[in-house]
Amino acid sequence: MHARAPTLLLVTALGCAAAPGPAASGDGSSSSSGGTTAPGSSEGTASSTGTSGSVDTSAGPDGATEDSATAASSSSSSGGDDPGPDVDLSDPQLYEFGFTPDQADPAATLHLGSELAALDTRVTPLGTLVVYLHGAGAPSTCGSAEHGRVLAAMGFHVVQPCYVSDYGVDNCGDDIGGCRLEAFEGVDHHAFIDIGPPDCTEVRVAAMLAHLQTLHPGGDWQYFLDGTVPRWDRIVISGISHGASSSGVIGMVRSVERVVMLSGPLDTGQAWLLGTPTTAIDRFWGFTHTADDQHDGHLAAFEDLQLPGAPTDVDTVAPPYRGSHRLMSSAPTGDGHTSTQAGGSSPADPGDPSAWAFAPVWRTMYGVDTQ
């Protein structure tokens, strides 16, 4: 398939003041196969790996596999007349990108770590974007490169934005949902924090997609934009810890493809957990580890949300886990809280160090086998 021409987009929040859009790169291209290039000193970096190249996986196995249908057309998860994104599959490889929020949008001023994105054209694109949210704090690298590679190997487009998550939820009193919603929308929902449109998650996702379109037009990243806002009905919102709870809040106020919450949500007893979600509750999934100090709180949040099914042990029950969306594990790990995402603490298959033990869990939660 051939790439569409890059399009510059003005990014704005819903009902918010407009934030500046990204500047165009010189030729709108990213790297070629088998190497690493920088598309421009002010545009961040992009790396790509051809089928004969390699990707740095020193932090742990990424579980990426090649798909024999690499030359197939892009598919659409929702069917109908929508053909999905027009992804160029002529040079199969893993594309990975890193840039700061102010490189995607000069108006961004807070939490300017490295945002991540990935697309693996060695597999048939699913036509669905995963927006993956990191945990609490202000990390220098936002998200998990390993988890992004796992998702990309499944066929997803993946973006991992930097967003404001260091305000301390204890400061939000009985309205933690208000703080999370302001961090997402850039609209005043809570007196404790002050987060404007250029620094809110929703605007940053749109800015990332517009910026990625200039870096890598062959990925057709602009497909996931509806004018100047994210096309939420083609997006899985997901995250770990603080990002899991924030993903749950986003599923409450936007109609998304799916909500995948790892080591979360928490927010015990908070009103947002008892609300009526805009996204159907049977599209919400939660995964917790029994060695996580927050495990009991996660189970309580699953109950408050009324996730389908009963708590189910993925170590002893095979997919689709009796139809439960309340999943848990007791697999050996050095850190139960971070084990639910791909990375150093997530258990790997001892017989295959390139595979993650939780790969079947993630495939189920993210809906890969139902695309």
MIFI-9473 format. One record per residue (C-alpha): residue number from 1; residue in one letter; x, y, z. Coordinates in Angstrom, 1 decimal, always signed. Example, Ala and Ser with C-alpha at 12.3 -4.5 7.8 and 13.67 -1.06 7.14 Angstrom:
ATOM:1:A:+12.3:-4.5:+7.8
ATOM:2:S:+13.7:-1.1:+7.1
This chain:
ATOM:1:M:+0.0:+0.0:+0.0
ATOM:2:H:+1.2:+3.5:-0.7
ATOM:3:A:+1.5:+6.2:+2.0
ATOM:4:R:-0.7:+9.3:+1.9
ATOM:5:A:+0.9:+12.7:+1.7
ATOM:6:P:+1.7:+14.2:+5.1
ATOM:7:T:-0.8:+16.7:+6.5
ATOM:8:L:-0.2:+19.4:+9.0
ATOM:9:L:-2.9:+19.7:+11.6
ATOM:10:L:-3.9:+22.3:+14.1
ATOM:11:V:-4.3:+20.6:+17.5
ATOM:12:T:-7.0:+21.7:+19.9
ATOM:13:A:-8.7:+20.3:+22.9
ATOM:14:L:-12.5:+19.7:+22.9
ATOM:15:G:-13.9:+23.0:+24.0
ATOM:16:C:-10.5:+24.4:+24.8
ATOM:17:A:-8.2:+27.1:+23.3
ATOM:18:A:-6.2:+25.9:+20.3
ATOM:19:A:-2.6:+24.7:+20.8
ATOM:20:P:-0.1:+25.2:+18.0
ATOM:21:G:+0.4:+22.4:+15.6
ATOM:22:P:+3.8:+20.8:+14.8
ATOM:23:A:+6.1:+22.2:+12.2
ATOM:24:A:+6.8:+20.2:+9.1
ATOM:25:S:+10.0:+18.3:+8.8
ATOM:26:G:+12.1:+18.8:+5.7
ATOM:27:D:+10.8:+15.8:+3.6
ATOM:28:G:+8.4:+14.2:+6.0
ATOM:29:S:+10.3:+10.9:+6.0
ATOM:30:S:+11.7:+8.7:+8.8
ATOM:31:S:+14.3:+6.1:+8.6
ATOM:32:S:+15.1:+3.5:+6.1
ATOM:33:S:+15.3:-0.2:+6.8
ATOM:34:G:+18.1:-1.8:+8.7
ATOM:35:G:+19.5:+1.3:+10.4
ATOM:36:T:+18.8:+4.3:+12.6
ATOM:37:T:+18.4:+7.8:+11.4
ATOM:38:A:+17.4:+11.2:+12.8
ATOM:39:P:+14.7:+12.9:+10.7
ATOM:40:G:+15.9:+16.3:+11.9
ATOM:41:S:+17.6:+17.7:+15.0
ATOM:42:S:+14.5:+19.5:+16.1
ATOM:43:E:+12.1:+16.6:+15.2
ATOM:44:G:+13.2:+13.9:+17.6
ATOM:45:T:+14.6:+10.5:+16.6
ATOM:46:A:+13.2:+7.6:+14.8
ATOM:47:S:+14.7:+4.1:+14.4
ATOM:48:S:+13.6:+1.3:+12.2
ATOM:49:T:+14.6:-2.3:+11.9
ATOM:50:G:+14.2:-4.4:+8.8
ATOM:51:T:+13.7:-8.1:+8.8
ATOM:52:S:+17.4:-8.7:+8.7
ATOM:53:G:+18.2:-6.0:+11.3
ATOM:54:S:+17.9:-5.9:+15.1
ATOM:55:V:+16.2:-4.0:+17.8
ATOM:56:D:+17.8:-3.3:+21.2
ATOM:57:T:+15.9:-5.5:+23.6
ATOM:58:S:+18.5:-5.4:+26.4
ATOM:59:A:+15.8:-4.5:+29.0
ATOM:60:G:+14.0:-7.8:+28.4
ATOM:61:P:+12.3:-10.0:+25.7
ATOM:62:D:+9.8:-8.2:+23.5
ATOM:63:G:+7.9:-11.1:+22.2
ATOM:64:A:+7.8:-9.6:+18.7
ATOM:65:T:+7.2:-12.1:+15.9
ATOM:66:E:+7.0:-11.7:+12.1
ATOM:67:D:+3.7:-12.3:+10.3
ATOM:68:S:+3.6:-14.2:+7.0
ATOM:69:A:+0.9:-11.7:+5.7
ATOM:70:T:+3.3:-8.7:+5.6
ATOM:71:A:+2.2:-7.8:+2.1
ATOM:72:A:-1.5:-7.9:+2.9
ATOM:73:S:-3.6:-4.8:+2.9
ATOM:74:S:-4.4:-3.0:+6.2
ATOM:75:S:-7.4:-4.4:+8.0
ATOM:76:S:-10.1:-2.6:+9.9
ATOM:77:S:-11.2:-3.9:+13.3
ATOM:78:S:-14.7:-2.4:+12.9
ATOM:79:G:-15.5:-3.6:+9.4
ATOM:80:G:-17.9:-1.7:+7.2
ATOM:81:D:-16.6:+0.6:+4.4
ATOM:82:D:-13.7:+1.9:+6.4
ATOM:83:P:-10.6:+0.4:+4.9
ATOM:84:G:-8.4:+1.4:+7.9
ATOM:85:P:-5.2:+3.3:+7.8
ATOM:86:D:-3.3:+3.3:+4.5
ATOM:87:V:+0.0:+1.8:+5.8
ATOM:88:D:+3.0:+1.3:+3.5
ATOM:89:L:+4.0:-2.3:+3.9
ATOM:90:S:+6.5:-2.4:+1.1
ATOM:91:D:+9.5:-2.3:+3.4
ATOM:92:P:+8.6:-4.5:+6.4
ATOM:93:Q:+10.3:-3.4:+9.6
ATOM:94:L:+9.8:-2.1:+13.2
ATOM:95:Y:+9.5:+1.6:+13.4
ATOM:96:E:+10.2:+3.3:+16.8
ATOM:97:F:+10.1:+7.0:+17.5
ATOM:98:G:+11.1:+9.2:+20.4
ATOM:99:F:+10.6:+13.0:+20.7
ATOM:100:T:+9.6:+15.5:+23.4
ATOM:101:P:+6.2:+17.1:+23.7
ATOM:102:D:+7.5:+20.5:+22.8
ATOM:103:Q:+9.0:+19.1:+19.6
ATOM:104:A:+5.5:+17.9:+18.7
ATOM:105:D:+3.8:+21.1:+20.0
ATOM:106:P:+6.0:+24.2:+20.9
ATOM:107:A:+3.2:+25.3:+23.3
ATOM:108:A:+3.9:+22.4:+25.6
ATOM:109:T:+5.7:+23.4:+28.8
ATOM:110:L:+5.2:+20.6:+31.4
ATOM:111:H:+6.7:+17.1:+31.6
ATOM:112:L:+8.9:+17.3:+28.6
ATOM:113:G:+10.4:+13.8:+28.7
ATOM:114:S:+10.7:+11.5:+25.7
ATOM:115:E:+7.4:+10.4:+24.2
ATOM:116:L:+7.4:+7.0:+22.5
ATOM:117:A:+5.7:+5.6:+19.4
ATOM:118:A:+5.9:+2.3:+17.5
ATOM:119:L:+4.6:+0.6:+14.4
ATOM:120:D:+5.7:-2.8:+13.1
ATOM:121:T:+5.0:-3.2:+9.4
ATOM:122:R:+6.2:-6.8:+9.5
ATOM:123:V:+2.6:-7.7:+10.7
ATOM:124:T:-0.7:-6.8:+9.2
ATOM:125:P:-2.0:-3.5:+10.8
ATOM:126:L:-5.1:-3.9:+12.9
ATOM:127:G:-6.3:-0.4:+12.2
ATOM:128:T:-6.4:+0.4:+15.9
ATOM:129:L:-4.2:+2.8:+17.9
ATOM:130:V:-3.2:+2.0:+21.5
ATOM:131:V:-2.6:+5.1:+23.7
ATOM:132:Y:-0.5:+3.8:+26.6
ATOM:133:L:-0.2:+5.9:+29.8
ATOM:134:H:+2.8:+5.7:+32.2
ATOM:135:G:+2.5:+5.6:+36.0
ATOM:136:A:+2.8:+8.5:+38.5
ATOM:137:G:+5.7:+10.9:+38.4
ATOM:138:A:+7.6:+12.8:+35.7
ATOM:139:P:+9.7:+10.2:+33.9
ATOM:140:S:+12.5:+11.1:+31.5
ATOM:141:T:+11.1:+8.4:+29.2
ATOM:142:C:+7.3:+8.1:+29.1
ATOM:143:G:+6.0:+4.6:+29.0
ATOM:144:S:+7.5:+1.2:+28.3
ATOM:145:A:+9.5:+0.6:+25.1
ATOM:146:E:+9.1:-3.1:+25.7
ATOM:147:H:+5.4:-3.0:+26.1
ATOM:148:G:+5.2:-0.8:+23.0
ATOM:149:R:+7.0:-3.3:+21.0
ATOM:150:V:+4.7:-6.1:+22.2
ATOM:151:L:+1.7:-4.1:+21.1
ATOM:152:A:+3.3:-3.2:+17.8
ATOM:153:A:+4.0:-6.8:+17.1
ATOM:154:M:+0.3:-7.5:+17.6
ATOM:155:G:-0.4:-5.1:+14.8
ATOM:156:F:-1.3:-1.9:+16.7
ATOM:157:H:-0.1:+1.6:+16.1
ATOM:158:V:+1.2:+2.7:+19.5
ATOM:159:V:+1.8:+6.1:+21.1
ATOM:160:Q:+2.9:+6.7:+24.7
ATOM:161:P:+2.5:+10.4:+25.6
ATOM:162:C:+4.1:+12.3:+28.5
ATOM:163:Y:+1.3:+13.7:+30.7
ATOM:164:V:+1.0:+15.3:+34.1
ATOM:165:S:+0.8:+12.6:+36.7
ATOM:166:D:+2.9:+13.9:+39.6
ATOM:167:Y:+0.3:+16.0:+41.4
ATOM:168:G:-0.3:+13.3:+44.1
ATOM:169:V:-3.8:+11.9:+44.1
ATOM:170:D:-4.0:+12.3:+47.9
ATOM:171:N:-4.2:+16.1:+47.2
ATOM:172:C:-7.4:+15.6:+45.3
ATOM:173:G:-9.5:+14.6:+48.3
ATOM:174:D:-12.8:+12.9:+47.4
ATOM:175:D:-12.5:+13.9:+43.7
ATOM:176:I:-9.5:+12.2:+42.3
ATOM:177:G:-11.5:+11.7:+39.1
ATOM:178:G:-11.7:+15.5:+38.8
ATOM:179:C:-7.8:+15.7:+38.9
ATOM:180:R:-7.5:+12.9:+36.4
ATOM:181:L:-10.1:+14.5:+34.1
ATOM:182:E:-8.3:+17.9:+34.1
ATOM:183:A:-5.0:+16.2:+33.3
ATOM:184:F:-6.8:+14.5:+30.4
ATOM:185:E:-8.9:+17.4:+29.0
ATOM:186:G:-7.0:+20.5:+30.0
ATOM:187:V:-10.3:+21.9:+31.3
ATOM:188:D:-10.7:+23.1:+34.9
ATOM:189:H:-12.2:+20.2:+36.9
ATOM:190:H:-10.3:+20.5:+40.2
ATOM:191:A:-9.0:+23.5:+42.2
ATOM:192:F:-5.8:+21.8:+43.2
ATOM:193:I:-4.2:+21.5:+39.8
ATOM:194:D:-3.9:+23.8:+36.8
ATOM:195:I:-3.3:+22.0:+33.5
ATOM:196:G:-3.9:+23.8:+30.3
ATOM:197:P:-4.6:+22.3:+26.8
ATOM:198:P:-1.0:+22.1:+25.5
ATOM:199:D:-0.1:+19.9:+28.5
ATOM:200:C:-3.2:+17.7:+28.7
ATOM:201:T:-3.2:+14.1:+27.5
ATOM:202:E:-5.9:+14.6:+24.8
ATOM:203:V:-4.1:+17.4:+23.1
ATOM:204:R:-0.7:+15.7:+23.4
ATOM:205:V:-2.0:+12.5:+21.7
ATOM:206:A:-3.3:+14.6:+18.8
ATOM:207:A:+0.0:+16.5:+18.6
ATOM:208:M:+1.9:+13.2:+18.6
ATOM:209:L:-0.2:+11.8:+15.7
ATOM:210:A:+0.2:+15.0:+13.7
ATOM:211:H:+4.0:+15.0:+14.3
ATOM:212:L:+4.3:+11.3:+13.5
ATOM:213:Q:+2.6:+11.9:+10.2
ATOM:214:T:+5.4:+14.3:+9.2
ATOM:215:L:+8.1:+11.9:+10.5
ATOM:216:H:+6.5:+8.8:+9.0
ATOM:217:P:+3.7:+9.4:+6.5
ATOM:218:G:+3.9:+5.7:+5.5
ATOM:219:G:+2.3:+4.9:+8.8
ATOM:220:D:-0.8:+7.0:+8.1
ATOM:221:W:-0.9:+8.2:+11.7
ATOM:222:Q:-3.3:+10.9:+10.8
ATOM:223:Y:-6.0:+8.2:+10.3
ATOM:224:F:-6.5:+8.3:+14.0
ATOM:225:L:-7.4:+12.0:+14.0
ATOM:226:D:-10.9:+13.3:+13.6
ATOM:227:G:-10.1:+16.7:+12.3
ATOM:228:T:-8.0:+18.1:+15.2
ATOM:229:V:-8.9:+15.6:+18.0
ATOM:230:P:-8.1:+11.9:+18.5
ATOM:231:R:-10.5:+9.5:+16.9
ATOM:232:W:-11.4:+7.7:+20.1
ATOM:233:D:-13.6:+5.1:+18.6
ATOM:234:R:-10.5:+3.6:+16.9
ATOM:235:I:-8.3:+3.9:+20.0
ATOM:236:V:-7.6:+1.5:+22.9
ATOM:237:I:-6.8:+3.6:+26.0
ATOM:238:S:-4.5:+1.7:+28.3
ATOM:239:G:-1.9:+2.3:+31.1
ATOM:240:I:-0.2:+1.0:+34.2
ATOM:241:S:-0.8:+2.1:+37.8
ATOM:242:H:-1.7:+5.8:+37.8
ATOM:243:G:-2.1:+5.4:+34.0
ATOM:244:A:-4.5:+2.5:+34.6
ATOM:245:S:-6.8:+4.6:+36.7
ATOM:246:S:-6.6:+7.6:+34.3
ATOM:247:S:-7.4:+5.2:+31.4
ATOM:248:G:-10.5:+4.2:+33.4
ATOM:249:V:-11.6:+7.8:+33.8
ATOM:250:I:-11.0:+8.4:+30.0
ATOM:251:G:-13.2:+5.4:+29.2
ATOM:252:M:-15.9:+7.0:+31.4
ATOM:253:V:-16.0:+10.3:+29.3
ATOM:254:R:-15.0:+9.1:+25.8
ATOM:255:S:-16.3:+6.3:+23.7
ATOM:256:V:-13.2:+4.2:+23.0
ATOM:257:E:-12.5:+0.9:+21.4
ATOM:258:R:-11.4:-0.7:+24.7
ATOM:259:V:-10.0:+0.2:+28.1
ATOM:260:V:-7.0:-1.9:+29.4
ATOM:261:M:-5.9:-1.2:+32.9
ATOM:262:L:-2.7:-2.8:+34.2
ATOM:263:S:-2.0:-2.8:+38.0
ATOM:264:G:-5.1:-0.6:+38.4
ATOM:265:P:-7.4:+1.1:+38.8
ATOM:266:L:-7.1:+2.0:+42.4
ATOM:267:D:-8.9:+5.2:+43.7
ATOM:268:T:-10.8:+3.1:+46.3
ATOM:269:G:-14.2:+4.5:+47.1
ATOM:270:Q:-14.0:+7.4:+44.6
ATOM:271:A:-17.2:+8.5:+42.9
ATOM:272:W:-15.9:+8.1:+39.3
ATOM:273:L:-15.7:+4.3:+39.8
ATOM:274:L:-19.5:+4.3:+40.4
ATOM:275:G:-20.4:+6.4:+37.4
ATOM:276:T:-22.1:+5.4:+34.1
ATOM:277:P:-19.3:+5.0:+31.5
ATOM:278:T:-19.6:+6.3:+28.0
ATOM:279:T:-17.7:+3.2:+26.9
ATOM:280:A:-19.6:+0.0:+27.5
ATOM:281:I:-18.3:-1.6:+30.7
ATOM:282:D:-17.9:-4.9:+28.8
ATOM:283:R:-15.0:-3.2:+27.0
ATOM:284:F:-13.1:-2.5:+30.2
ATOM:285:W:-10.4:-4.9:+31.4
ATOM:286:G:-8.2:-5.0:+34.5
ATOM:287:F:-5.1:-7.1:+35.4
ATOM:288:T:-3.5:-7.2:+38.9
ATOM:289:H:-0.8:-9.2:+40.6
ATOM:290:T:-1.3:-10.8:+44.0
ATOM:291:A:+2.2:-9.6:+45.1
ATOM:292:D:+1.2:-6.0:+44.5
ATOM:293:D:+0.6:-4.1:+47.7
ATOM:294:Q:-2.4:-2.5:+45.9
ATOM:295:H:-3.9:-5.8:+44.8
ATOM:296:D:-6.9:-5.7:+47.2
ATOM:297:G:-7.6:-2.1:+46.1
ATOM:298:H:-7.6:-3.2:+42.5
ATOM:299:L:-10.1:-6.0:+43.2
ATOM:300:A:-12.3:-3.4:+45.0
ATOM:301:A:-12.1:-1.1:+42.0
ATOM:302:F:-13.0:-4.0:+39.7
ATOM:303:E:-16.1:-4.5:+41.8
ATOM:304:D:-17.0:-0.9:+42.0
ATOM:305:L:-16.8:-0.7:+38.2
ATOM:306:Q:-18.8:-3.9:+37.9
ATOM:307:L:-16.3:-5.4:+35.4
ATOM:308:P:-17.7:-8.6:+33.9
ATOM:309:G:-16.9:-11.9:+35.6
ATOM:310:A:-15.2:-12.9:+38.9
ATOM:311:P:-11.5:-12.5:+39.8
ATOM:312:T:-9.8:-15.1:+37.6
ATOM:313:D:-6.3:-16.6:+38.0
ATOM:314:V:-4.6:-16.5:+34.6
ATOM:315:D:-2.0:-18.9:+35.9
ATOM:316:T:-4.5:-21.8:+36.1
ATOM:317:V:-7.3:-20.8:+33.7
ATOM:318:A:-6.7:-20.6:+29.9
ATOM:319:P:-7.8:-17.8:+27.6
ATOM:320:P:-10.5:-16.4:+27.4
ATOM:321:Y:-10.4:-16.8:+31.2
ATOM:322:R:-14.1:-17.9:+31.5
ATOM:323:G:-15.1:-14.6:+30.0
ATOM:324:S:-13.9:-12.6:+33.0
ATOM:325:H:-12.5:-9.1:+32.7
ATOM:326:R:-11.1:-9.2:+36.3
ATOM:327:L:-7.7:-10.9:+35.8
ATOM:328:M:-4.9:-11.7:+38.2
ATOM:329:S:-1.7:-13.6:+38.5
ATOM:330:S:+0.6:-14.9:+41.2
ATOM:331:A:+3.5:-15.8:+38.8
ATOM:332:P:+7.0:-15.4:+40.3
ATOM:333:T:+8.3:-11.8:+39.9
ATOM:334:G:+10.5:-9.4:+41.6
ATOM:335:D:+7.9:-6.6:+41.5
ATOM:336:G:+4.2:-7.4:+41.4
ATOM:337:H:+3.2:-3.9:+40.6
ATOM:338:T:+5.2:-3.5:+37.4
ATOM:339:S:+5.0:-7.1:+36.3
ATOM:340:T:+1.7:-6.6:+34.5
ATOM:341:Q:+3.4:-4.7:+31.6
ATOM:342:A:+6.2:-6.0:+29.4
ATOM:343:G:+9.5:-5.1:+30.9
ATOM:344:G:+12.2:-6.2:+33.4
ATOM:345:S:+9.7:-7.4:+36.1
ATOM:346:S:+7.3:-9.2:+33.9
ATOM:347:P:+7.8:-13.0:+33.9
ATOM:348:A:+9.2:-14.5:+30.7
ATOM:349:D:+8.6:-18.1:+29.5
ATOM:350:P:+11.7:-19.9:+30.8
ATOM:351:G:+11.6:-22.1:+27.7
ATOM:352:D:+11.7:-19.1:+25.4
ATOM:353:P:+13.4:-16.0:+26.7
ATOM:354:S:+12.0:-14.0:+23.7
ATOM:355:A:+8.4:-14.6:+24.9
ATOM:356:W:+6.5:-13.0:+27.8
ATOM:357:A:+4.5:-15.3:+30.1
ATOM:358:F:+1.6:-12.8:+30.0
ATOM:359:A:+1.4:-12.5:+26.2
ATOM:360:P:-1.9:-14.5:+26.1
ATOM:361:V:-3.3:-12.2:+28.8
ATOM:362:W:-2.4:-9.1:+26.8
ATOM:363:R:-3.8:-10.5:+23.6
ATOM:364:T:-7.1:-11.2:+25.3
ATOM:365:M:-7.3:-7.9:+27.1
ATOM:366:Y:-6.4:-5.8:+24.0
ATOM:367:G:-8.8:-7.9:+21.8
ATOM:368:V:-6.2:-9.1:+19.3
ATOM:369:D:-7.9:-12.4:+18.7
ATOM:370:T:-11.2:-10.7:+18.0
ATOM:371:Q:-10.0:-8.1:+15.6
